[in-house]
Amino acid sequence: MVVEGRYRLVRCRECRTEYFRPDPTLSPCERTEPVSEYWEEYKFGLYSSDDVRRGYEQRYAATLDQAERLTGPIETVLDIGCGIGNFVSFAQSRYTHSYGVDVDPDAVEMARSRGLRVALSEDLDSLLPDATADVVTLWDVIEHLYDPFPVVGRALQKLRPGGTVIFETPDASFPVRPVVLAVKAASGGRVDLTRHMYYWEHKIYFTEAGMRGILSRLGCKVISVQRPTSPRAKMQEIFTRYADSSWQSRALARAWPRLESAARRTKRGNKLIVIAHRNPGAVSSSRVQ
């Protein structure tokens, strides 16, 4: 599958994690430039929505409660890829210290306007000393990275020995993904719902095995894996945004509530939430060989 006229989906034979890589069959003149950036204008409104925020706060609360049960009390939290600061704001209401960083200047500015302790990623060292945080979180961040090791390794330097790291990321093994790929192939591309399951901004779609492999190399042990669905309010907003784009999109929007309910019942949602414990003797590195 090729998206945005330039990225081809490939799959690891061992862990089944999926990757977008530049399509080698296209010449440079055939490859189109991306038509959007991650923090598009509509996302500021999406994540500012009260309903969407409440949906995420329920997830944050459940995940942090579980992390505390498994790994002990939390006082200091660092959020990598904090966006406009929704998680930082939530954590600030529960813990002594809450910090965040993001690469997008507009998102950081908005977070700061809310009175949150947030900085650009390049200023992380001025925000928080190494080996300080009890928990480091990456909510929907790791999938945006061609190579996650430098970013995650750098984030782990801020985690105290024996601390906890939490990831949320799309699950490559979500059962709807192979279905939409098969339908596209069988129809010769005439029925294409893949853009609702795959986005060019997401460079990696991890499986549980893929996440376990990366975290093991970074000196962390996975202690919990959950497979929730995306918050309902968020998906409704997204489907509404694309409601008039095609009959295929409208059909998926109508089918999604049933698909989502089935995924919840079977605990096979479109997301992975991974909680991992950093080995006390582990040494973080900005690059793992």
C-alpha positions in Angstrom: 0.0 0.0 0.0 1.3 3.5 -0.9 0.0 6.6 0.9 0.5 10.3 0.0 2.0 9.1 -3.3 5.3 8.4 -1.6 5.2 5.9 1.4 4.9 2.2 1.1 3.7 0.0 4.0 6.2 -2.9 4.8 6.0 -5.5 7.7 8.7 -7.0 9.9 8.6 -10.8 9.4 9.4 -11.5 13.0 7.3 -9.2 15.2 4.8 -8.1 12.5 5.3 -4.4 13.2 4.5 -2.3 10.2 6.5 0.6 8.8 6.0 3.3 6.2 9.1 3.9 4.2 9.7 5.9 1.0 8.4 3.9 -1.9 11.5 2.7 -3.9 9.5 2.1 -7.0 8.7 5.8 -7.5 11.2 8.2 -9.0 11.9 11.4 -7.1 9.7 13.4 -9.5 6.8 11.0 -8.9 6.8 11.4 -5.1 4.5 14.0 -3.9 5.2 16.1 -0.8 3.1 15.6 2.3 -0.1 17.7 2.3 -0.3 18.2 6.1 1.7 18.4 9.3 1.0 16.6 12.5 -0.4 19.7 14.4 -2.8 20.7 11.7 -5.2 23.6 12.6 -8.2 21.3 13.2 -6.3 19.3 15.9 -6.1 22.3 18.2 -9.9 22.4 18.2 -10.2 18.6 18.4 -8.0 18.2 21.5 -9.6 21.3 23.1 -13.0 19.7 22.9 -14.4 19.1 26.4 -15.8 15.7 25.3 -12.5 14.6 23.8 -10.6 15.8 26.8 -12.9 13.9 29.2 -12.5 10.7 27.1 -8.7 10.9 27.4 -8.8 11.8 31.1 -10.7 8.6 31.8 -7.9 6.8 30.0 -5.2 8.7 31.9 -6.7 8.0 35.2 -7.1 4.2 34.6 -3.6 3.9 33.2 -1.9 5.9 36.0 -3.9 4.1 38.7 -2.6 0.8 37.3 0.9 2.1 37.1 0.8 3.1 40.7 -0.5 -0.3 41.7 2.2 -2.1 39.8 5.2 0.2 40.5 4.5 2.4 43.5 3.8 6.0 44.2 4.2 8.8 41.7 5.3 12.4 42.4 7.0 13.6 39.2 5.7 13.1 35.7 7.3 14.0 32.3 5.2 13.9 29.1 7.1 13.6 25.9 5.1 15.0 22.9 2.7 16.8 25.2 0.9 18.8 22.4 -1.4 21.5 23.9 -0.9 20.0 27.4 -4.0 18.0 28.2 -2.1 15.2 29.9 0.2 17.6 31.7 -2.8 19.5 33.0 -4.4 16.2 34.2 -1.2 15.0 35.9 -0.8 18.4 37.5 -4.1 17.9 39.3 -2.8 14.6 40.8 0.9 14.9 41.4 3.5 17.2 42.9 5.4 17.9 39.6 4.2 17.7 36.0 6.2 18.6 33.0 5.9 18.3 29.2 7.9 18.9 26.0 6.8 19.0 22.3 8.4 19.8 19.0 5.6 22.1 17.8 6.1 25.7 18.9 2.4 26.6 18.5 1.3 23.6 20.7 3.9 24.6 23.3 2.7 28.2 23.3 -0.9 27.1 23.8 0.1 24.8 26.7 2.1 27.5 28.4 -0.9 29.9 28.1 -2.7 27.4 30.3 -0.1 27.9 33.0 1.6 24.5 32.4 5.3 23.8 32.8 6.0 22.9 29.1 9.0 23.5 26.8 10.2 22.7 23.3 11.9 19.3 23.1 15.3 20.9 22.5 15.0 22.6 25.9 14.3 19.4 27.9 17.5 19.7 29.9 16.5 23.1 31.2 13.1 21.8 32.2 14.0 18.7 34.2 17.3 17.2 35.5 18.3 13.7 34.6 17.1 10.7 36.8 14.3 12.8 38.2 10.9 11.6 36.9 9.0 8.8 38.5 7.0 8.3 35.2 7.7 9.3 31.6 4.8 9.1 29.2 4.6 9.1 25.4 0.9 9.3 24.4 0.6 8.7 20.6 4.2 9.8 20.0 6.4 6.8 19.1 4.5 6.0 15.9 5.6 9.3 14.5 9.3 8.4 14.6 11.3 6.7 11.8 13.8 5.7 14.5 12.4 5.7 18.0 15.6 4.9 19.9 17.2 8.4 20.1 13.9 10.0 21.4 13.0 7.2 23.8 16.6 6.8 25.0 16.8 10.5 25.7 13.5 10.5 27.5 14.6 7.6 29.7 17.6 9.6 30.9 15.1 11.8 32.7 13.6 8.7 34.4 14.9 7.7 37.8 16.3 4.2 38.2 13.4 1.8 38.6 11.0 4.3 37.2 8.1 3.7 34.9 7.5 4.5 31.2 4.1 4.5 29.6 3.3 4.4 25.9 0.1 4.7 23.9 0.4 3.9 20.2 -1.8 2.4 17.4 -1.9 -1.4 17.4 -0.7 -3.0 14.2 -2.6 -6.2 15.1 -6.0 -4.4 15.4 -8.3 -6.9 13.4 -9.8 -4.2 11.2 -6.4 -3.3 9.6 -5.9 -6.5 7.6 -9.6 -6.4 6.6 -9.3 -2.9 5.0 -6.0 -3.9 3.3 -7.6 -7.1 1.9 -10.7 -5.2 0.7 -8.6 -2.7 -1.1 -6.5 -5.4 -2.8 -9.6 -7.5 -3.8 -11.3 -4.4 -5.3 -8.3 -3.3 -7.2 -8.3 -0.1 -5.1 -11.9 0.9 -5.9 -12.9 0.4 -2.3 -10.2 2.0 -0.2 -10.8 2.6 3.6 -7.1 2.3 4.4 -6.6 6.0 5.1 -8.9 5.7 8.1 -6.6 3.0 9.6 -3.2 4.3 8.3 -1.8 7.8 8.2 1.4 9.0 6.6 2.3 10.9 9.8 2.5 7.5 11.5 5.8 6.0 10.4 5.5 2.8 12.6 2.6 0.7 13.6 3.8 -1.5 16.5 2.7 -4.9 17.6 3.0 -5.9 21.2 6.0 -8.0 20.2 7.6 -5.0 18.5 7.2 -2.9 21.6 8.6 -5.6 23.9 11.6 -5.9 21.6 12.4 -2.1 21.6 11.9 -1.8 25.4 14.0 -4.8 26.1 16.9 -3.2 24.2 16.4 0.0 26.2 16.6 -1.8 29.5 12.9 -1.8 30.3 10.6 -4.7 31.2 7.0 -4.7 30.0 4.6 -5.2 33.0 1.2 -4.4 31.4 -0.3 -4.3 28.0 -3.9 -3.1 27.3 -5.7 -2.8 24.0 -8.3 -0.1 24.3 -10.1 1.7 21.5 -9.6 5.4 20.7 -11.9 7.6 22.8 -15.4 7.7 21.2 -15.7 11.5 21.2 -12.4 11.8 19.3 -13.4 9.2 16.6 -16.8 10.9 16.2 -15.1 14.2 15.6 -12.8 12.7 13.0 -15.6 10.9 11.2 -17.6 14.1 11.2 -14.7 15.9 9.6 -14.5 13.4 6.8 -18.2 12.6 6.6 -18.7 14.1 3.1 -15.5 12.9 1.5 -16.8 9.6 0.0 -19.5 7.0 0.4 -16.8 4.7 1.7 -15.9 7.1 4.6 -19.6 7.5 5.4 -20.1 3.7 5.4 -17.2 3.2 7.8 -18.5 6.0 10.1 -21.8 4.2 10.3 -20.1 0.8 11.0 -17.6 2.1 13.5 -19.8 2.1 16.6 -20.5 -1.6 16.1 -16.8 -2.3 15.3 -15.7 -0.3 18.4 -18.2 -2.1 20.7 -17.0 -5.4 19.4 -13.4 -4.4 20.0 -14.1 -3.3 23.5 -15.9 -6.6 24.3 -13.0 -8.7 23.0 -10.3 -6.3 24.4 -8.8 -6.0 20.9 -9.0 -2.3 20.3 -7.0 -0.2 17.8 -4.5 1.1 20.5 -1.8 -0.4 22.6 -1.1 1.0 26.1 2.1 -0.4 27.4 3.5 0.1 30.9 7.1 -0.8 31.4 9.5 -0.8 34.4 13.0 0.5 33.9 15.6 -1.9 35.3 17.4 -0.1 38.1 20.8 -0.9 36.7 19.9 0.2 33.1 21.9 2.9 31.4 19.9 5.0 29.0 21.5 5.9 25.6 20.4 8.3 22.9 21.1 5.5 20.5 20.9 1.7 21.0 23.1 -0.3 18.6 
